[in-house]
């Protein structure tokens, strides 16, 4: 493995930490750890006028989100000895997801690119800095990313259906190969978005909220799909009436989100259609680059239209998981509506999440 040794990492992180402590009344010292982890970890003593604190340091030459379980694991000798002291993770670089998971667990961190979070109540220290957002020394084999239609199909199945389920059943339900699902699940486990049983390897937990956010980071509603903007001369309400019982036009965006959350009155109707030009001609829509009240989209993958549902007015709407991704990856106020949808979904998962996978077709 390239990069600094663990001892070099500990030294560089300690130097960076001491540079950030600008209070002349605070002193920071390294304490030797006599037995246990062969020098792979350390303790940093912080001494102030009236308070003393010891930071438990854990060094990772390469940290991935699931490593937080190792940090918190009860079988770690350091943790057994001084479990009540604050912990700080040091690494050459921490990904945005890694930093998020560490924050959720109230674990401090420093990476050598300048990403820092230190929160200590006594003596009072609160430091948060941003460093590199991308790995300056990426691995030779790039990690699996949630890009492309295959990822969309798998993310939707993992969200729409509650576990447990086996890899082969996920592959069948999403229409993907076993090999693709296996590679992606491994990456999702590393990112702590999915948990699997150590024995059976069945998926036992899905952090669907963060999974949808992660997929939306690699997706763009208007760019990932073919899109064109129009004006409906007779207005959106008139067009909606004409779309009743038309399963070839599937609504997404603000008009679909408004069924669950109301942030502001929707003004732009987004529709998935099989043929943009034919739909525009059929409904006499006028192309425009400004002031559009209609967006026609051709889905990049059939999974985006899977499990569409009919609303009370007879129009068809995308499934809730697809709606969230479309909103999070949209423009204007759509991301805000996407976050509001996630809150609604978190409040009552049983209202929308099915308790088992569908039977294979």
LUMKELO-619912 format. One record per residue: residue in one letter; y, x, z of N, C-alpha, C, CB in turn. Coordinates in pm, whole numbers, padded with zeros to 5 digits, always signed. Glycine has a CB too. Example, Ala and Ser with C-alpha at 12.3 -4.5 7.8 and 13.67 -1.06 7.14 Angstrom:
! LUMKELO-619912
A-00569+01319+00780-00450+01230+00780-00330+01320+00780-00447+01131+00905 S-00225+01285+00708-00106+01367+00714+00003+01290+00787-00060+01408+00572 
This chain:
! LUMKELO-619912
X-00120+00085+00000+00000+00000+00000+00124+00088+00000+00001-00096+00122 X+00216+00063-00092+00340+00138-00097+00435+00091+00012+00406+00123-00235 X+00546+00165+00027+00643+00126+00127+00628+00209+00253+00631-00021+00159 X+00710+00180+00354+00708+00260+00476+00581+00240+00556+00827+00225+00562 X+00544+00343+00632+00435+00327+00727+00484+00236+00839+00387+00465+00783 X+00391+00191+00923+00433+00103+01032+00528+00174+01128+00310+00052+01108 X+00504+00303+01152+00593+00376+01241+00731+00393+01179+00534+00512+01275 X+00735+00422+01050+00864+00432+00980+00936+00298+00981+00844+00480+00835 X+00860+00190+00965+00918+00056+00967+00978+00026+01104+00812-00049+00931 X+00904+00057+01210+00954+00033+01345+01081+00112+01372+00846+00068+01448 X+01084+00236+01328+01202+00320+01350+01323+00266+01273+01174+00464+01307 X+01302+00231+01146+01413+00179+01065+01464+00047+01119+01369+00162+00919 X+01373-00041+01163+01415-00170+01217+01491-00152+01349+01292-00261+01239 X+01444-00060+01433+01515-00033+01559+01656+00018+01532+01437+00068+01645 X+01669+00110+01437+01801+00162+01403+01894+00051+01354+01790+00272+01297 X+01839-00038+01270+01920-00149+01218+01962-00242+01332+01842-00228+01110 X+01868-00269+01424+01898-00357+01536+02007-00298+01625+01771-00383+01619 X+01997-00171+01656+02098-00110+01744+02236-00108+01679+02056+00033+01782 X+02240-00097+01546+02369-00102+01476+02436-00239+01492+02350-00071+01327 X+02354-00343+01507+02407-00479+01517+02455-00512+01658+02303-00579+01474 X+02411-00436+01757+02453-00460+01895+02584-00383+01917+02342-00416+01999 X+02693-00452+01903+02825-00387+01908+02890-00395+02047+02918-00451+01807 X+02827-00468+02139+02882-00479+02274+02858-00347+02349+02818-00599+02351 X+02966-00282+02391+02953-00153+02460+02879-00165+02593+03090-00094+02484 X+02874-00287+02648+02807-00306+02777+02657-00327+02761+02867-00424+02849 X+02608-00331+02638+02465-00349+02614+02404-00218+02565+02440-00462+02512 X+02289-00186+02618+02215-00069+02575+02075-00112+02530+02206+00037+02689 X+02029-00051+02422+01896-00082+02368+01813+00045+02367+01906-00145+02225 X+01693+00036+02421+01603+00151+02425+01464+00110+02380+01598+00211+02567 X+01394+00205+02321+01255+00182+02282+01165+00223+02398+01219+00261+02152 X+01069+00136+02427+00974+00166+02532+00838+00194+02469+00965+00050+02634 X+00776+00301+02508+00644+00334+02454+00542+00233+02504+00601+00478+02494 X+00453+00195+02414+00346+00102+02451+00220+00185+02467+00326-00012+02343 X+00171+00191+02588+00071+00291+02622-00070+00258+02573+00068+00310+02768 X-00108+00131+02576-00244+00099+02536-00244-00028+02454-00336+00084+02658 X-00343-00042+02367-00359-00167+02295-00356-00153+02147-00255-00262+02335 X-00237-00158+02085-00230-00172+01940-00201-00042+01867-00126-00272+01906 X-00236+00071+01925-00229+00201+01858-00093+00228+01794-00337+00209+01752 X+00014+00185+01862+00147+00214+01812+00195+00124+01702+00152+00352+01764 X+00118+00022+01668+00158-00066+01559+00268-00162+01602+00039-00145+01508 X+00286-00179+01732+00391-00264+01785+00471-00184+01886+00331-00393+01850 X+00579-00244+01931+00666-00172+02025+00736-00272+02115+00770-00086+01949 X+00808-00220+02211+00894-00299+02298+01034-00240+02294+00840-00304+02444 X+01133-00329+02282+01273-00286+02286+01337-00346+02410+01349-00327+02155 X+01388-00260+02495+01455-00306+02616+01605-00319+02591+01429-00209+02734 X+01659-00435+02628+01803-00459+02616+01859-00472+02757+01833-00588+02530 X+01951-00386+02791+02010-00385+02924+02158-00417+02916+01988-00248+02993 X+02199-00522+02987+02340-00558+02998+02381-00546+03145+02367-00703+02945 X+02506-00579+03173+02557-00560+03309+02475-00638+03412+02702-00603+03316 X+02443-00762+03380+02375-00847+03478+02238-00895+03433+02460-00964+03509 X+02198-00862+03311+02072-00914+03260+01994-00804+03190+02096-01031+03164 X+01863-00823+03192+01772-00732+03122+01673-00817+03043+01698-00636+03222 X+01641-00771+02923+01547-00845+02838+01460-00744+02763+01621-00940+02738 X+01335-00779+02743+01245-00697+02662+01203-00776+02539+01121-00653+02743 X+01225-00718+02422+01181-00778+02297+01043-00724+02262+01282-00750+02182 X+00951-00814+02231+00818-00775+02186+00823-00763+02034+00709-00877+02233 X+00798-00645+01982+00814-00617+01840+00677-00616+01772+00886-00482+01817 X+00666-00691+01664+00545-00688+01583+00584-00649+01441+00471-00826+01586 X+00522-00545+01392+00556-00489+01261+00451-00529+01158+00567-00337+01269 X+00500-00570+01041+00414-00607+00929+00462-00533+00805+00414-00762+00905 X+00375-00454+00747+00414-00385+00623+00430-00484+00509+00310-00278+00586 X+00361-00595+00518+00383-00707+00425+00354-00835+00502+00290-00695+00296 X+00456-00920+00515+00444-01043+00594+00439-01162+00500+00561-01057+00694 X+00342-01250+00524+00335-01377+00454+00342-01488+00558+00205-01388+00366 X+00382-01609+00521+00405-01713+00621+00288-01740+00716+00440-01838+00553 X+00165-01731+00666+00053-01761+00756+00037-01655+00865-00077-01773+00677 X+00103-01538+00849+00096-01436+00952+00161-01480+01082+00162-01309+00904 X+00240-01587+01078+00299-01636+01202+00190-01677+01300+00392-01755+01174 X+00074-01719+01250-00036-01754+01339-00089-01629+01411-00149-01822+01260 X-00085-01515+01344-00125-01390+01410-00024-01352+01517-00138-01276+01306 X+00104-01375+01488+00208-01344+01586+00189-01425+01713+00348-01369+01527 X+00152-01551+01696+00139-01642+01810+00000-01644+01868+00178-01780+01769 X-00095-01574+01804-00235-01583+01846-00257-01533+01987-00321-01506+01751 X-00336-01606+02062-00364-01570+02201-00454-01448+02215-00427-01685+02271 X-00518-01402+02106-00606-01287+02116-00534-01155+02096-00718-01299+02016 X-00404-01158+02079-00326-01036+02059-00296-00975+02195-00193-01066+01981 X-00330-00845+02214-00314-00782+02345-00170-00785+02394-00363-00641+02339 X-00078-00761+02302+00063-00765+02342+00099-00902+02396+00153-00730+02224 X+00054-01005+02326+00091-01140+02366+00031-01176+02501+00048-01240+02260 X-00088-01125+02530-00150-01155+02659-00073-01088+02773-00297-01111+02660 X-00017-00971+02746+00051-00897+02852+00189-00951+02883+00061-00751+02814 X+00265-00984+02779+00405-01021+02801+00440-01144+02720+00500-00904+02763 X+00360-01246+02735+00372-01363+02649+00506-01435+02666+00260-01459+02677 X+00572-01416+02780+00695-01490+02805+00819-01422+02746+00714-01509+02952 X+00807-01303+02698+00922-01233+02643+00946-01277+02498+00900-01081+02650 X+01072-01270+02452+01100-01306+02313+01032-01209+02217+01252-01308+02287 X+00996-01260+02101+00925-01183+01999+01020-01157+01883+00797-01258+01950 X+01006-01041+01821+01078-01013+01697+00979-00953+01597+01198-00917+01721 X+00978-01009+01477+00895-00959+01368+00980-00868+01281+00834-01077+01284 X+00928-00753+01246+00998-00662+01155+00909-00638+01034+01034-00528+01226 X+00973-00631+00917+00901-00613+00791+00996-00553+00689+00842-00749+00740 X+00943-00492+00583+01031-00443+00478+01113-00554+00414+00951-00372+00371 X+01049-00671+00394+01119-00786+00336+01048-00912+00380+01125-00777+00180 X+01127-01016+00408+01074-01147+00446+01122-01250+00345+01118-01186+00590 X+01029-01324+00289+01063-01426+00190+01138-01541+00257+00937-01479+00120 X+01210-01623+00179+01277-01740+00238+01180-01830+00315+01345-01821+00130 X+01059-01851+00262+00962-01934+00331+00916-01867+00461+00841-01962+00241 X+00896-01737+00459+00857-01666+00581+00964-01681+00688+00832-01517+00552 X+01089-01666+00649+01198-01677+00746+01207-01819+00801+01332-01638+00681 X+01183-01917+00715+01186-02055+00760+01078-02081+00865+01168-02150+00642 X+00956-02034+00839+00845-02054+00933+00873-01983+01065+00713-02004+00872 X+00926-01863+01059+00959-01791+01182+01066-01864+01262+01006-01649+01150 X+01168-01916+01194+01272-01992+01264+01212-02115+01332+01384-02035+01167 X+01122-02183+01262+01061-02303+01319+00987-02272+01449+00965-02367+01219 X+00931-02153+01458+00856-02113+01577+00941-02035+01678+00736-02028+01536 X+01073-02032+01656+01165-01961+01746+01129-01814+01760+01166-02028+01884 X+01093-01752+01648+01060-01610+01645+01174-01535+01576+00924-01585+01573 X+01224-01433+01640+01329-01350+01582+01271-01263+01470+01396-01263+01690 X+01360-01215+01382+01310-01128+01275+01420-01034+01226+01256-01212+01158 X+01374-00922+01171+01461-00827+01100+01381-00773+00983+01510-00710+01194 X+01439-00776+00863+01377-00701+00754+01473-00591+00708+01338-00795+00636 X+01419-00497+00636+01497-00378+00600+01599-00403+00491+01406-00268+00558 X+01597-00524+00430+01699-00558+00331+01820-00625+00395+01640-00650+00224 X+01811-00657+00525+01926-00716+00593+01911-00861+00634+02043-00705+00508 X+01794-00921+00613+01771-01056+00666+01743-01043+00816+01650-01126+00592 X+01828-01106+00897+01820-01088+01042+01840-01222+01111+01925-00986+01090 X+01758-01248+01210+01780-01359+01303+01739-01312+01442+01700-01489+01260 X+01836-01304+01531+01808-01268+01670+01879-01368+01759+01855-01121+01701 X+01799-01441+01836+01854-01540+01929+01795-01514+02067+01824-01687+01881 X+01876-01460+02156+01831-01429+02291+01930-01493+02388+01821-01273+02314 X+01882-01574+02483+01975-01642+02574+02043-01548+02674+01902-01751+02649 X+01965-01452+02731+02023-01363+02831+01962-01224+02817+02000-01418+02975 X+02046-01123+02791+02190-01131+02761+02214-01204+02629+02252-00990+02755 X+02325-01274+02623+02351-01363+02509+02369-01283+02380+02475-01449+02536 X+02276-01302+02287+02283-01239+02155+02247-01344+02052+02188-01114+02145 X+02332-01361+01953+02301-01452+01842+02352-01386+01714+02367-01594+01863 X+02257-01341+01634+02290-01274+01508+02209-01339+01397+02261-01120+01515 X+02276-01376+01290+02206-01426+01172+02274-01370+01048+02204-01583+01169 X+02199-01296+00969+02250-01233+00848+02153-01255+00734+02275-01083+00870 X+02206-01261+00613+02123-01277+00494+02117-01146+00418+02177-01389+00404 X+01997-01110+00377+01976-00994+00294+01920-01036+00159+01882-00894+00361 X+01825-00961+00107+01768-00988-00025+01690-01119-00024+01678-00873-00070 X+01711-01200-00127+01638-01326-00141+01513-01309-00226+01729-01432-00201 X+01503-01199-00298+01383-01168-00375+01331-01032-00333+01413-01170-00528 X+01200-01016-00341+01135-00894-00296+01182-00775-00381+00982-00908-00304 X+01246-00675-00321+01289-00559-00399+01172-00471-00444+01385-00476-00319 X+01057-00488-00381+00937-00413-00419+00820-00511-00430+00906-00301-00315 X+00821-00595-00534+00717-00698-00546+00580-00636-00568+00750-00793-00661 X+00475-00708-00527+00339-00657-00549+00308-00649-00698+00236-00746-00478 X+00213-00561-00732+00176-00544-00873+00127-00676-00932+00068-00437-00888 X+00052-00752-00853+00006-00884-00896+00100-00988-00838-00142-00911-00853 X+00181-01055-00921+00279-01150-00867+00210-01268-00800+00370-01200-00978 X+00271-01322-00695+00212-01437-00627+00214-01561-00714+00285-01464-00496 X+00123-01653-00684+00118-01780-00756+00242-01862-00720-00012-01859-00723 X+00309-01915-00820+00427-01998-00797+00397-02141-00841+00550-01942-00873 X+00470-02234-00781+00450-02375-00815+00531-02410-00939+00491-02466-00696 X+00497-02346-01049+00563-02370-01175+00468-02440-01271+00615-02239-01237 X+00525-02522-01359+00446-02579-01467+00378-02709-01432+00345-02481-01510 X+00323-02775-01534+00263-02907-01515+00141-02906-01424+00224-02963-01648 X+00062-02797-01427-00054-02792-01339-00014-02800-01194-00133-02665-01363 X+00089-02727-01158+00139-02731-01021+00186-02871-00985+00252-02631-01001 X+00254-02937-01077+00304-03072-01050+00190-03167-01020+00386-03124-01170 X+00084-03160-01099-00030-03249-01079-00095-03225-00944-00134-03229-01191 X-00114-03099-00907-00179-03068-00780-00092-03105-00662-00215-02920-00774 X+00037-03076-00669+00129-03110-00560+00130-03261-00538+00271-03060-00590 X+00128-03337-00645+00130-03482-00630+00003-03533-00563+00148-03550-00766 X-00112-03479-00601-00237-03523-00539-00239-03484-00391-00359-03461-00612 X-00197-03362-00360-00195-03318-00220-00100-03403-00136-00154-03172-00212 X+00005-03454-00198+00102-03536-00125+00058-03681-00114+00237-03530-00193 X+00009-03736-00224-00019-03880-00229-00143-03921-00152-00034-03923-00371 X-00234-03825-00129-00362-03857-00065-00381-03768+00058-00480-03840-00164 X-00416-03831+00169-00433-03756+00294-00565-03679+00293-00428-03852+00415 X-00567-03558+00349-00692-03485+00361-00780-03547+00470-00664-03336+00392 X-00906-03502+00481-00963-03382+00421-01015-03406+00280-01075-03329+00508 X-01021-03298+00202-01085-03301+00072-01129-03161+00031-00990-03361-00033 X-01230-03158-00055-01285-03032-00104-01212-02987-00230-01436-03045-00132 X-01224-02860-00259-01160-02804-00377-01204-02876-00504-01191-02655-00388 X-01334-02900-00518-01383-02962-00642-01330-03103-00657-01537-02964-00643 X-01310-03172-00545-01257-03308-00553-01108-03307-00589-01278-03382-00420 X-01035-03208-00538-00895-03193-00576-00883-03163-00725-00828-03081-00495 X-00970-03076-00774-00967-03041-00916-00994-03164-01001-01070-02932-00947 X-01092-03244-00961-01125-03364-01038-01010-03464-01035-01253-03428-00985 X-00949-03482-00918-00842-03581-00904-00716-03540-00980-00809-03602-00758 X-00692-03411-00992-00571-03363-01059-00593-03326-01204-00516-03244-00986 X-00720-03325-01248-00749-03289-01386-00732-03141-01415-00662-03367-01479 X-00748-03059-01312-00729-02914-01326-00861-02842-01306-00625-02863-01225 X-00866-02717-01347-00989-02639-01332-01007-02597-01187-00986-02515-01423 X-01133-02577-01147-01162-02529-01012-01093-02396-00986-01314-02516-00992 X-01092-02308-01087-01032-02175-01069-00882-02186-01041-01057-02088-01193 X-00814-02272-01116-00669-02288-01096-00640-02344-00957-00609-02381-01205 X-00715-02446-00918-00693-02507-00786-00721-02405-00676-00781-02632-00768 X-00826-02325-00693-00861-02224-00594-00748-02123-00577-00990-02153-00633 X-00695-02071-00687-00586-01974-00680-00462-02034-00613-00550-01923-00820 X-00432-02157-00651-00311-02220-00597-00327-02251-00449-00278-02348-00674 X-00444-02298-00409-00467-02326-00267-00455-02199-00184-00605-02390-00246 X-00506-02089-00236-00494-01962-00163-00347-01929-00139-00563-01848-00241 X-00264-01947-00242-00121-01920-00228-00056-02017-00130-00051-01928-00364 X-00097-02143-00132-00038-02242-00042-00079-02216+00102-00080-02383-00084 X-00201-02168+00123-00243-02129+00258-00158-02012+00306-00393-02092+00261 X-00136-01914+00219-00053-01799+00256+00088-01842+00294-00048-01698+00142 X+00139-01945+00226+00274-01996+00254+00276-02099+00366+00333-02057+00128 X+00162-02119+00428+00149-02212+00541+00188-02356+00502+00236-02165+00657 X+00162-02390+00379+00186-02526+00331+00059-02608+00336+00242-02523+00189 X-00054-02541+00341-00185-02605+00344-00271-02530+00445-00252-02606+00203 X-00357-02604+00515-00457-02542+00602-00595-02581+00555-00435-02584+00751 X-00690-02487+00566-00828-02512+00524-00922-02479+00639-00863-02429+00399 X-01032-02551+00645-01134-02525+00745-01197-02389+00718-01242-02637+00745 X-01207-02302+00820-01262-02168+00797-01405-02169+00745-01257-02088+00924 X-01482-02270+00783-01621-02276+00741-01641-02344+00607-01702-02346+00844 X-01603-02471+00600-01628-02550+00479-01525-02523+00369-01628-02697+00512 X-01410-02466+00405-01298-02442+00312-01231-02571+00265-01347-02364+00192 X-01267-02683+00325-01200-02809+00290-01055-02805+00338-01275-02930+00353 X-00968-02867+00261-00828-02879+00302-00821-02978+00418-00737-02925+00183 X-00760-02937+00528-00753-03021+00647-00612-03067+00681-00810-02948+00764 X-00511-02997+00629-00372-03036+00657-00284-02995+00541-00322-02973+00789 X-00186-03080+00509-00089-03050+00404+00051-03075+00460-00116-03137+00275 X+00135-02976+00453+00276-02994+00488+00346-03048+00363+00343-02858+00539 X+00325-03177+00336+00369-03235+00209+00522-03231+00194+00320-03379+00197 X+00593-03240+00304+00740-03237+00297+00787-03103+00240+00802-03262+00437 X+00739-02993+00298+00779-02861+00249+00715-02831+00114+00740-02753+00350 X+00599-02888+00088+00534-02868-00041+00618-02927-00154+00394-02931-00042 X+00671-03047-00134+00757-03108-00235+00885-03027-00255+00791-03253-00195 X+00940-02977-00146+01060-02893-00158+01028-02765-00236+01116-02858-00018 X+00912-02706-00207+00875-02582-00275+00857-02604-00424+00747-02524-00215 X+00793-02714-00461+00774-02744-00603+00909-02769-00671+00682-02867-00621 X+01000-02838-00603+01131-02869-00662+01212-02743-00690+01209-02961-00569 X+01184-02635-00619+01257-02510-00644+01223-02451-00780+01225-02409-00535 X+01109-02490-00836+01066-02437-00965+01066-02545-01073+00925-02375-00953 X+01150-02645-01055+01153-02760-01145+01297-02805-01159+01063-02876-01093 X+01331-02856-01277+01465-02908-01300+01451-03037-01380+01555-02804-01375 X+01502-03146-01325+01483-03277-01386+01528-03279-01531+01557-03383-01308 X+01645-03224-01559+01702-03233-01694+01657-03121-01786+01851-03232-01686 X+01614-03008-01730+01576-02894-01814+01425-02881-01831+01631-02768-01756 X+01349-02915-01729+01203-02905-01741+01148-03013-01834+01136-02916-01604 X+01216-03126-01841+01181-03235-01931+01280-03238-02048+01180-03372-01855 X+01240-03298-02158+01336-03325-02264+01428-03436-02216+01265-03364-02399 X+01557-03421-02240+01651-03521-02189+01767-03541-02286+01704-03481-02052 X+01823-03661-02281+01941-03695-02361+02019-03802-02287+01901-03743-02505 X+02151-03791-02287+02236-03886-02216+02299-03986-02312+02346-03812-02138 X+02315-04110-02262+02364-04220-02344+02456-04311-02262+02247-04302-02403 X+02519-04401-02335+02592-04512-02274+02528-04641-02319+02744-04508-02312 X+02494-04726-02221+02447-04861-02251+02570-04950-02256+02342-04913-02144 X+02607-04995-02374+02734-05067-02392+02739-05197-02313+02757-05095-02538 X+02624-05259-02295+02622-05386-02220+02602-05364-02071+02511-05476-02274 X+02594-05237-02028+02582-05205-01886+02437-05187-01842+02645-05313-01805 X+02422-05120-01730+02288-05092-01677+02216-05219-01632+02298-04995-01560 X+02281-05313-01561+02208-05433-01518+02145-05508-01635+02302-05526-01444 X+02215-05516-01746+02160-05584-01863+02037-05511-01915+02266-05595-01974 X+02043-05379-01918+01928-05302-01965+01810-05317-01870+01965-05154-01979 X+01836-05319-01741+01728-05336-01644+01654-05468-01666+01782-05330-01502 X+01727-05573-01697+01662-05702-01723+01570-05692-01844+01767-05813-01744 X+01611-05619-01944+01530-05604-02065+01408-05516-02041+01615-05546-02179 X+01414-05433-01937+01301-05343-01907+01193-05409-01823+01352-05221-01837 X+01217-05531-01777+01118-05599-01694+00985-05611-01769+01168-05738-01653 X+00877-05571-01701+00740-05576-01755+00716-05476-01868+00710-05716-01804 X+00806-05381-01886+00788-05279-01989+00736-05152-01923+00923-05251-02066 X+00604-05129-01930+00546-05014-01862+00563-04884-01940+00400-05038-01837 X+00630-04889-02054+00658-04767-02131+00787-04699-02086+00665-04800-02279 X+00866-04768-02007+00990-04711-01953+00976-04706-01801+01116-04796-01995 X+00976-04587-01745+00951-04569-01601+01076-04509-01537+00826-04477-01577 X+01127-04579-01438+01254-04543-01375+01235-04435-01269+01320-04667-01311 X+01328-04340-01267+01333-04239-01162+01478-04222-01119+01272-04103-01210 X+01506-04128-01030+01644-04102-00990+01701-04206-00895+01730-04093-01110 X+01833-04224-00900+01904-04305-00802+01860-04450-00798+02050-04299-00829 X+01835-04509-00915+01797-04651-00916+01662-04672-00850+01794-04704-01059 X+01570-04577-00865+01441-04588-00798+01455-04556-00649+01337-04495-00863 X+01535-04455-00616+01553-04416-00476+01620-04526-00396+01634-04288-00466 X+01706-04604-00462+01783-04708-00394+01693-04814-00332+01879-04772-00490 X+01570-04822-00377+01475-04918-00318+01440-04879-00174+01348-04926-00404 X+01450-04749-00143+01410-04699-00011+01528-04653+00073+01313-04585-00027 X+01625-04588+00011+01740-04535+00084+01866-04570+00007+01728-04380+00104 X+01971-04604+00079+02098-04641+00016+02206-04544+00063+02136-04788+00049 X+02239-04449-00022+02346-04354+00009+02475-04396-00059+02306-04212-00036 X+02465-04435-00184+02580-04487-00260+02524-04572-00373+02671-04371-00315 X+02606-04660-00425+02560-04746-00535+02524-04660-00655+02668-04851-00573 X+02403-04676-00711+02364-04596-00828+02448-04631-00950+02216-04615-00860 X+02480-04530-01027+02563-04551-01147+02496-04501-01274+02696-04483-01130 X+02391-04421-01260+02326-04362-01377+02177-04390-01371+02353-04209-01385 X+02125-04454-01474+01984-04492-01480+01906-04384-01554+01967-04630-01549 X+01806-04327-01487+01719-04226-01547+01584-04289-01580+01700-04103-01452 X+01541-04273-01704+01419-04338-01752+01328-04237-01820+01452-04452-01850 X+01201-04237-01781+01100-04166-01859+01053-04259-01971+00980-04120-01769 X+01056-04210-02093+01012-04290-02208+00927-04201-02299+01134-04350-02286 X+00836-04260-02377+00752-04178-02465+00827-04118-02583+00638-04260-02516 X+00932-04186-02631+01007-04139-02749+01155-04167-02725+00956-04210-02880 X+01233-04062-02707+01375-04079-02674+01450-04148-02786+01439-03944-02644 X+01433-04101-02909+01509-04157-03022+01473-04303-03044+01482-04077-03149 X+01344-04336-03037+01302-04474-03060+01356-04567-02951+01149-04483-03065 X+01355-04520-02826+01406-04602-02716+01557-04623-02730+01375-04536-02580 X+01629-04518-02766+01773-04531-02785+01806-04631-02894+01835-04395-02817 X+01729-04627-03001+01751-04721-03111+01717-04863-03069+01667-04681-03233 X+01607-04878-03000+01562-05012-02958+01665-05081-02869+01429-05002-02885 X+01726-05006-02777+01820-05065-02682+01966-05042-02720+01794-05010-02543 X+01988-04992-02841+02123-04972-02895+02209-04887-02801+02191-05108-02919 X+02152-04775-02760+02224-04683-02672+02307-04587-02755+02126-04606-02581 X+02423-04552-02704+02515-04464-02776+02512-04324-02715+02659-04523-02773 X+02477-04221-02794+02473-04084-02740+02610-04040-02690+02422-03986-02847 X+02610-03965-02581+02736-03915-02527+02709-03793-02441+02810-04024-02445 X+02809-03707-02429+02800-03592-02340+02880-03614-02212+02848-03466-02411 X+02962-03719-02210+03044-03747-02093+03039-03895-02060+03189-03702-02117 X+03044-03925-01931+03048-04063-01887+02921-04140-01911+03159-04132-01953 X+02807-04072-01922+02681-04140-01951+02637-04225-01832+02571-04039-01985 X+02580-04342-01863+02518-04422-01757+02367-04434-01777+02581-04561-01753 X+02315-04367-01880+02171-04367-01907+02125-04223-01936+02136-04461-02027 X+02014-04184-01874+01946-04058-01909+01805-04093-01954+01945-03956-01788 X+01772-04058-02076+01635-04076-02125+01562-03942-02115+01633-04129-02271 X+01441-03948-02062+01360-03828-02038+01223-03845-02101+01347-03800-01887 X+01171-03738-02156+01030-03733-02195+00960-03640-02098+01012-03685-02344 X+00863-03691-02024+00798-03614-01919+00729-03491-01975+00698-03700-01844 X+00744-03379-01905+00678-03255-01946+00527-03264-01928+00732-03137-01867 X+00481-03351-01839+00337-03363-01813+00305-03505-01770+00292-03262-01705 X+00185-03549-01806+00143-03685-01773+00138-03709-01623+00007-03715-01834 X+00119-03603-01543+00111-03621-01398+00239-03680-01340+00080-03488-01331 X+00351-03662-01409+00477-03716-01360+00479-03869-01363+00592-03660-01441 X+00398-03926-01449+00395-04072-01463+00274-04133-01393+00394-04111-01609 X+00189-04049-01336+00071-04100-01266+00113-04182-01145-00021-03985-01223 X+00036-04289-01121+00057-04375-01005+00196-04437-01001+00032-04297-00879 X+00250-04469-01120+00375-04546-01126+00350-04685-01068+00429-04556-01273 X+00454-04749-01021+00437-04880-00957+00540-04978-01010+00448-04867-00804 X+00505-05106-01002+00598-05210-01046+00683-05256-00927+00521-05330-01107 X+00814-05257-00947+00907-05304-00844+00915-05456-00848+01046-05241-00864 X+00987-05512-00751+00996-05658-00741+01062-05721-00862+01073-05696-00617 X+01151-05647-00930+01219-05703-01046+01139-05687-01175+01354-05639-01063 X+01017-05635-01164+00931-05621-01281+00943-05490-01354+00959-05730-01375 X+01039-05406-01314+01051-05274-01377+00951-05178-01314+01196-05219-01364 X+00919-05073-01387+00824-04973-01338+00900-04850-01287+00724-04933-01450 X+00854-04800-01171+00916-04684-01108+00812-04573-01093+00976-04721-00970 X+00858-04447-01097+00766-04336-01074+00712-04344-00931+00837-04200-01098 X+00598-04279-00909+00544-04269-00774+00639-04197-00681+00410-04199-00777 X+00625-04222-00553+00722-04173-00456+00729-04020-00453+00688-04225-00317 X+00616-03952-00462+00620-03806-00459+00693-03750-00580+00477-03748-00452 X+00673-03811-00698+00745-03766-00816+00894-03797-00804+00688-03832-00943 X+00925-03911-00746+01065-03949-00726+01138-03846-00640+01075-04088-00663 X+01072-03803-00532+01134-03703-00445+01162-03574-00522+01043-03673-00324 X+01064-03527-00599+01085-03402-00674+01193-03418-00779+00954-03358-00741 X+01197-03533-00846+01302-03557-00945+01440-03556-00881+01279-03691-01017 X+01449-03615-00762+01579-03618-00694+01618-03479-00643+01576-03717-00577 X+01525-03411-00577+01556-03278-00525+01596-03181-00636+01437-03223-00448 X+01539-03200-00754+01565-03110-00867+01667-03168-00964+01436-03079-00941 X+01738-03272-00921+01837-03336-01007+01977-03285-00982+01833-03485-00989 X+02074-03353-01041+02214-03312-01027+02291-03411-00941+02281-03299-01166 X+02418-03383-00920+02503-03476-00844+02452-03499-00703+02512-03609-00915 X+02443-03626-00666+02398-03659-00530+02246-03676-00522+02467-03785-00483 X+02175-03654-00632+02030-03673-00630+01959-03590-00522+01972-03639-00765 X+01993-03461-00504+01926-03386-00397+01944-03449-00259+01976-03244-00394 X+02062-03504-00233+02085-03572-00105+01994-03693-00092+02233-03614-00092 X+01976-03766-00201+01886-03881-00198+01742-03836-00181+01901-03964-00327 X+01707-03720-00240+01573-03667-00220+01545-03636-00075+01554-03543-00304 X+01641-03576-00006+01623-03546+00136+01613-03674+00218+01739-03459+00188 X+01692-03774+00182+01684-03902+00253+01548-03968+00231+01796-03997+00207 X+01493-03954+00111+01359-04007+00084+01254-03936+00170+01325-03991-00064 X+01266-03805+00184+01172-03731+00268+01177-03782+00412+01203-03581+00264 X+01297-03811+00460+01310-03866+00596+01242-04002+00606+01459-03878+00635 X+01262-04085+00504+01198-04218+00504+01047-04203+00503+01245-04302+00383 X+00995-04116+00420+00851-04095+00410+00793-04042+00541+00819-03999+00296 X+00866-03952+00606+00818-03895+00733+00810-04001+00841+00910-03782+00778 X+00896-04101+00833+00897-04206+00935+00775-04294+00934+01017-04289+00917 X+00710-04309+00819+00594-04398+00811+00503-04355+00696+00638-04545+00792 X+00429-04245+00713+00342-04198+00604+00238-04301+00562+00272-04071+00646 X+00193-04383+00656+00090-04481+00623+00139-04585+00523+00042-04551+00749 X+00271-04599+00510+00327-04698+00418+00313-04656+00273+00472-04723+00450 X+00291-04529+00248+00288-04482+00109+00172-04387+00078+00418-04413+00076 X+00115-04323+00179+00011-04222+00154-00127-04284+00165+00024-04105+00254 X-00209-04265+00063-00344-04319+00063-00436-04230+00145-00397-04334-00081 X-00537-04292+00205-00619-04218+00301-00738-04146+00240-00667-04310+00406 X-00757-04155+00109-00864-04078+00046-00834-04062-00102-01003-04147+00066 X-00895-03963-00162-00875-03937-00304-00933-04050-00388-00938-03804-00344 X-00877-04072-00506-00935-04173-00595-01069-04125-00649-00839-04206-00712 X-01151-04217-00692-01278-04180-00753-01253-04109-00885-01367-04303-00773 X-01330-04003-00916-01311-03934-01043-01327-04027-01161-01409-03818-01056 X-01245-04007-01264-01253-04090-01384-01372-04045-01468-01122-04081-01466 
